[in-house]
Structures are given as C-alpha cells and as structure tokens.
Amino acid sequence: MPALPTLAVVGATGAVGTVLCQLLSARRNVWGEIKLFASARSDGRQVRCRGEELTVQTLTPEAFDGVDVAMFDVPDEVAAHWAPIAVTRGAVVVDNSGAFRMERDVPLVVPEINPGQTRHRPRGIIANGNCTTLAMIVAVAPLHREYGLRELVLASYQAASGAGQAGVDALHTQLGKIAGDRTLGSRPGDVRQAVGDDLGPFPAPLALNVVPWAGLLADDGWSAEEMKVRNESRKILGLPDLKVSATCVRVPVVTGHSVAVHAVFAAEVDAESAREVLRNAPGVIMVDDPATGEFPMPIDAVGTDPSWVGRLRRALDDPRALDFFVTGDNLRKGAALNTAQIAELVAKELTGR
Amino acid sequence: MPALPTLAVVGATGAVGTVLCQLLSARRNVWGEIKLFASARSDGRQVRCRGEELTVQTLTPEAFDGVDVAMFDVPDEVAAHWAPIAVTRGAVVVDNSGAFRMERDVPLVVPEINPGQTRHRPRGIIANGNCTTLAMIVAVAPLHREYGLRELVLASYQAASGAGQAGVDALHTQLGKIAGDRTLGSRPGDVRQAVGDDLGPFPAPLALNVVPWAGLLADDGWSAEEMKVRNESRKILGLPDLKVSATCVRVPVVTGHSVAVHAVFAAEVDAESAREVLRNAPGVIMVDDPATGEFPMPIDAVGTDPSWVGRLRRALDDPRALDFFVTGDNLRKGAALNTAQIAELVAKELTGR
C-alpha cells in the first residue's frame, strides 16, 4: 500500500472524464499517481490534470496493475467488460455506467446519503447513480429522513451533455443553423428542415424543441432513463416499494439537468420547515425567492457542485406533499463529482486517513 | 339580426390576434362583417383577413355598435375595462384574458368539453382558458369521463410566444447572440453575460436555459400561472375539489406548450383502453410510438389545431394512474382557436344555423 493510493481514470477524454480531470485539479489531493485511460483514438493525447501533463493510454489488463482505485466513465458494455478485469488486478472500481447499478451485490452510493455502503462491495465495484437521479435525490433524501417519503412524481428537463460530448456538439451545431432566421419555430416542420441530419445522439432536433425521450425503450412505453430514475431512487433511499413516476424530457440546454418534483410524504409537511431541512442538507443550496427572480436554473447551476433547490411550496390540495424544482450540473454531481466523492471515501478507507 | 353576424377582433395585431386572423381565413366562414381593433400604435395598419384587406382601428365605445360577437385578446386590465362596454353596446364577448375566467357568472368554455355553457352568460361574457390549461385539458377531459379524475400532477414546458410577440422576439434575439460560440452553457453565468439585457418579458435568459417561473407571484410561492392551471381545470371539468399540483416552466421554444401529466383516477386504468379513448376524443391526435421516434413535440405540433398526446403509460406503482405527455399550439388551441370555436358556437346560436 503506497502512502497515497494510485488512481486510474478510465474514459478520461469524454464529457464526464474531462470534468473529472478538472475536479482532480481542484479538490483536496488524496491521490498518488494518476493514470488516464481512453479508447484507442485518444491514445497519446496529453491532458492536464492536477498541474501535470498526463499521457492518455489505451486500456490493457496489465495497465491496472498497481492501481488502487479506478474511476470508470465509459459506455455500459465497456464497463461491463473492463471493470471486473480492473478488480482482478487489485483495483476498487467506482463505475459511472449503468452496467452494475442495480446488481444486488454492488452498492449504489451517494456520499451525502449512504456513504457507509462503499464498504460493502463484495465484487469490488461501487456504482454511481444516473445523472437525473443524482440531481434530485440529494434534495429528496433529507426530506425523506424528516417526513418519510411515500411517492415521487417527477418531470425532467435534461441537458444535451447528458448524452456526452456528441450531444453538446449537436446542440451547438443546430443552434448555429437556426440562428438568424426569426421565422423559425412557427410552422410545423420548419425547425426539422433547418436542422436537417444534424441530430447527433438525439431522436429529433433539440434546438427550439423539447424531446420527451431519453435512453432506450424499456417495457410498456417507459424509457430506460425513466426506469433508472425509479429503480435507483428506491435503491439509494432503501425504499424498495417507493412509488415513482418519472417523465424524462430532453431540452436545449448544454449542461444542467432540472427536475420538477412532486413528493408525497407519510406526515404533514410545512414549507418553511422543509426549507430549513434543505438549508442544512449537505450538497444542497436553496435559491428560493421568486419575488426577486431567484430560482434554480441551468445557466447558474452549471459548473457548480451542489443541487440547486427552489420553487418549494406545499401542495395546495395535499398537506403531505411538497412541490419543488431542482437543478444540478449533470457532469458534476450527476457524474464526475459523485464518482470523485465515492473514490475519496475509498481512498480514506485504504489509507486510514 | 343580420343574416351573418358581425365580428370584432380586439387585439388583432398581437401574437394571438395574428393567428386569429389566419384562422378566420381558413375556417368555414360564419361571419358577416369583420372589424379589427388594436391599440393606438397599430391604428390604420392593414391586415389581411378572410381574403380582404382590413384596416385596424382604435377602440371607442361606439365602435362596438352593430357588433354581434367580439373576440378579445388583450391584457387583463384592457379586457376588464372594454369587455363590459362591448356588452353594453350589444356584443357577446369571448375573452382570452384572465380578467373574467374565474368569475362565477362567466362560463369558461372548451367546446370539446362543455359547449353548452356558452348559453349561460348572464354578463354577456364567455371566457377562454389559459394556454397551458387548454393544451392539457382536451386530453384529460375524455379520460375523466371514462375513469373519474381525482388528481393531476403537472409540469409544463411553455413556449416563448405564451408571453406574446415580445417573448418570441426576445428568444430569437437571444439565440442570435449565443449562436456561434460553442463554449457557451458550460460555465456559470456565461449565457447571462452573452444575452445581456435582452431578456424581453422573461425574468432570466431563455436561450440555453429553462426558467421555472411564468406569470406574477401568487400566494405561498405559487406562480399565478400555476394557480390558473389548477383553478381553470377544476372549473372546466366541473370538479371543484380536484387535487392539482402544477409546476410551470418556460423553455426555449417559439410556439407549442407541452405538459408532462400524471393523472390519478377513481378506477383502475389500462393504457391500451386509455389510448382508444384518446383516439376517439375530439381535438386530440395520438402520436405514441417511441420505438419509431413518434412522440408529441412542439416543432411538429406548432401551426396545428389538435392537442398531440403520446408517451402514454400506466404508472408502474399505481394502477389508477396514467402518465403522458401533451403538446399543443399555445396560440391556436391554447388561445385563438378555442376563442374562434366559442365564437362560432355563439354565431350558430344567434343565427339559428
């Protein structure tokens, strides 16, 4: 065991990997050597991380030798293949893909909520939640502890970068094509025509539009994204019977997922007490003064760590329900930050400090 | 009584008034003379309507003499002043403002739902609903008739034109300012800086953002828009105790309001039967095949009459609840079309044909 553990970042050149490197430069340093890995097309690229110029390498099994903690941000099938190899070579894997999240012997950890579960990792893998779940759950969990959560009805406003750098590129390209034509958006199909084939990873144009679909098709008309939000919320909160209905919608925002939350509790709630709970909750910042134009929005929350919560009010027709709006940076708390936080918990455990 | 009734359009040069004139040109003609009114700054402007060039006039009390039906699309305070004057001069007023909607002696009519109420107008005024209510209620009402509605949880995705032509202009101006800079949307405040003071009628930039606020501040942190959706839904459906929680959010779309709907009913529901109900419902078009990329979106629904409904599925954890997504043209069914439909019902009553 070295004095400071060795870290590997797998998927270092993607949208989330790039933010991970930024975070490693900005957060308190708990790491010894840092190794960066990506697919073959990034091999040899130089990336600045923690003040050093690091060379991105292609993955091999041997590359994990000597690695204590490996953060994975790669597609599900890549994680499914490589994470067990990293474990075999001695690393603890913190995985941001969907490959292991719902496995019973893989903990799904949000450090503000269930940090102790990092230690229960029989397969050597700890999972990070989906970006939409993470934005919202940091605010929901402290309210659950106070009032006892029974049901969530959620509608999301998800940013292009949730689909990776290709999503961001597509949105900017589309905006470039529609800008300047002030007639667009007023006739059926005119935006489709202007955008043409530049859809990127989305099933329809995102510019001047909202797309009520994210992820693959699951059963009975549900999207995989909506199922993730339901199943991960239940697992993180330890509430296997929690009622959850989520509608996941992509919007023309670069970074920052927002969620309109309707949360029903076992006990009566009071808006002012709920605000006080959230003001004291880790990872949450309250921005809730509509009279002065203060509410959570992606253009403010992007690039920041906490979940921004506002528009909090008690349901008018149900004294046990709260309505509120949350915005979080889907690349930070929704991905890289939560991964880094989990990895730091493991580093602390490994080094005893 | 003339063979064909005389129609006045008050607010003929605004975003909704412009669509009203287009609709009057396209729909079956039930009108004799058409008179167009607007504020003094549009006085004398020529507007093409029903194949004629009409001159826009400034309002005077005498201008309503001989008018049988007056459609109003003006700010609340203008409607509050002028609608009673029009009634005194002999016109039936169909008002699209919020000034009279919740008055007990003013019917709030959606012709697909409660057409008979146009005849119960002791004050001579019939109100048109708010654009967000209308987009969604056309789909909710037939499901209510089938299953008995108990509760609605709604999150909206509202277009810029809901705030009038000034909203559309502001969005296009903002898009012009942000286009071409592919770095925008990734750092806190960078979009605010690029947009500058060109906010138009919105409290924050709409480009690359979502703004969880529409309308004035009501009590307890609710927006006036959210209160309208609740109160108007109850009145239109005749359900004074209906539980409604709405979160109203503005998105960078030109025209086309969308709503994510979670509807809880008295009886168990079945997604396929619900789809059949909606396929047979007037004013609704089902677009619900996610496997082929078919779901309701503003870029397709804009410029069309029906409410587009899709993403319909039964809640996984509540057999009495349905989740679905609706998009409607907020200037058509959400405003001008519903106004025209009500006015046509009155024309039919007045002429007996």
Interface residues (C-beta under 8 A of the other chain):
Chain A: E151 V153 A155 Y157 V168 D169 H172 L175 G176 I178 A179 G180 R182 L184 G185 S186 R187 P188 G189 D190 V191 R192 P203 A204 P205 L208 N209 V210 V211 P212 W213 L217 D220 G221 W222 S223 R230 D241 L242 K243 V244 S245 T247 V249 V251 P252 V253 V254 T255 S258 A260 H262 A271 D288 P290 A291 G293 F295 P296 M297 P298 I299 D300 A301 V302 G303 T304 G310 R311 L312 R313 R314 A315 L316 D317 D318 A321 D323 F325
Chain B: E151 V153 A155 Y157 V168 D169 H172 L175 G176 I178 A179 G180 R182 L184 G185 S186 R187 P188 G189 D190 V191 R192 P203 A204 P205 L208 N209 V210 V211 P212 W213 L217 D220 G221 W222 S223 R230 D241 L242 K243 V244 S245 T247 V249 V251 P252 V253 V254 T255 S258 A260 H262 A271 D288 P290 A291 G293 F295 P296 M297 P298 I299 D300 A301 V302 G303 T304 G310 R311 L312 R313 R314 A315 L316 D317 D318 A321 D323 F325
